[in-house]
Amino acid sequence: MCLAIPMEVKTIESDKGVVEAGGVTYEVSFRLLPDIVPGDYVIVHAGFAIQKLDQEDAAESIRLFREIEEAEGKAKNE
Amino acid sequence: MIRYMEEFRSAAGSRALAADIRSLMPKQELAFMEICGGHTLTALKYGLAKLLPEGLSLKSGPGCPVCVTPQRYIDTALALTARPGIVVATFGDMLRVPGTDGSLLEAKARGADIRICLSPLEAVAFAQANPEREVVFLGIGFETTAPTAAAAVIEAEERGLRNFSLLTALKTMPAAMRALLESPTVRIDGFICPGHVTAVAGGRIYEPLADEFHVPCVVSGFEPTDMLRSILMLLRQVREKRGEVENEYTRVVGREGNPAARGVMERVFVPADAVWRGLGNIPGSGLELKVDYTRFDADRRFPVELPPPREYPGCRCGDVMRGTIDPPACPLFARTCRPDNPLGACMVSAEGACGIHYSYRDA
């Protein structure tokens, strides 16, 4: 099952480490995603980090959603 | 941390996107196909269909790994559990898939040694701790899972294990999408492309399909606003008569995917023909172990003789995965086929269209 929740990297030791989401920690392998540092957010699948979350991009998407919401709110009030 | 999930699940955001979608909806009917069980789940769980205009339908494609795994594979796994000394290790959602003669869960209840793993690495660790046992890991899934199976094989090689092997039914998505586009009975006006398959394989894998079939493709995230935004992007392509690959899930996905994961996958596997439940044999749509790794190939190490596979009479999983019917149109759905007694693979998995439709049928 695809878990779409990004998890925060807490510790890394060689190609393994600990990630955390919502207070729950998991041990994962970084063999498929080297060049990760603690503080990064990653997508985890079957015990492996498979991709890094671009936090600036996520913030930008959220900003766009807010704009759409505001535009919709204005349209309703007019 | 950014307030991530809340923002992407905002009801106001969803309503606003739905209003934009309605304003762009053309007169003709449209069918968009999602090919990831995660997307099917989001669509049903958040009731997206109710937000969409009349004439715009979402169809579930062959995006559930357990569901597309053919009957013969289940039968092979069942046959292996009957051999002394073999431990079958598997992701949990394979357990209840009905084979021709029972399921792995029933075999386990009869005493077969079947271990549930969250990661293929757990199977490797178990093999190392139990050198007198032969551990066969059931390697199913798409580009998201294939690198994890490949990494497990490499890990077993590095640890010098001779008692770990893989029964592979790994599959790759673009060839199946092509088969659907070439089918005269399936109508697809756009693909909602699987986010995590693409996170590994890269958005470029859909470019040949978009070019050749002029079909809009949008890679989507898994939150409701992600999917609505993807549907909006598909609609814009339809209106502007474009057939391109676009990416809604930019916070995770790029055009190149994850080169390290692809490298691990390509080190261990080579493309091969594969049989998909519901779609049949699709050339080049599977992955098999490279010659250097055949000592990890359970098919070669433990060949089994099997009678022809048989699916439950009346089961329409195949039609569901081709997008030609919705699950409730199957005569077995919710009557004799239910999550507590699944007769077809699509009712079993948390990612299967029938199981998801059943769970949210009143939502």
Interface residues (C-beta under 8 A of the other chain):
Chain A: M1 C2 A4 I5 P6 E8 S29 R31 L32 L33 P34 Y41 I43 H45 A46 G47 F48 I50 Q51 K52 L53 D54 Q55 D57 A58 A59 S61 I62 F65 R66 I68 E69 A71 E72 G73 A75
Chain B: M1 I2 R3 Y4 M5 E7 F8 S10 A12 G13 R15 A16 L17 A19 D20 C36 G37 G38 F91 D93 L118 S119 P120 L121 E122 G141 T144 T145 P147 T148 A151 I154 E155 P194 G195 H196 A199 V200 G221 F222 E223 T225 T250 R251 V252 V253 N258 A260 A261 V264 S349 A350 E351
